[in-house]
Structures are given as C-alpha cells and as structure tokens.
C-alpha cells in the first residue's frame, strides 16, 4: 500500500458492500455448519445395543446350532431333538453373559473402544 510521508498507512472509509458481503458470508457459513453438523451418538446407547445384542443373539445362535445338530443326528438315525437344542441354548446364554462381562469390564468410559 501507499504510505504517506509519516510512514503510516492511510485509513480508508469502510465500504458498505464489503461489510454486507462479510455478513452474508458469515450467515451462509453458519447455515452450512448447522446443515452438515453430525449428530453425536450417545455412547450409552451403543453399549446398551451391544448388551442386548449379546443377550438375544448368543442364545438364539446357540439354539439354531443345537437344532441343526439335532437335525443331523436325526438324519443319522438318532432321535435327540431336545438334547442338543437345549444344551446349545444354555451354552449360548453362558457365552452371551461372558461377552457382556467382558464388554463391561474392559470399558472405563462407554464412549471409548478398548479393543
């Protein structure tokens, strides 16, 4: 910029167009920030979903495997329908409880992964 003989930069009068542009830019940036802002998930919801998934999924998976083993045993000529089904159901329940204990023991903060 041009300096006068005193070595100071002369002050220019404020331009209304530039101020209007700055205000519009700030407004657009705020609107864009609120539009693209991600909702932060609640860490406790994630933990509860994992716990219920283990409590429901592990016994269900064990029951399905037990039913399949009973079906295979029936194909081989042995009638064992409730045996493997019930054994694997309880095994799945125990596995789910073990996984829940592991999940809750390793997490000091529900929002962090301790893997």
Order of alpha helices (4+ residues) and beta strands (2+ residues): alpha-alpha-alpha
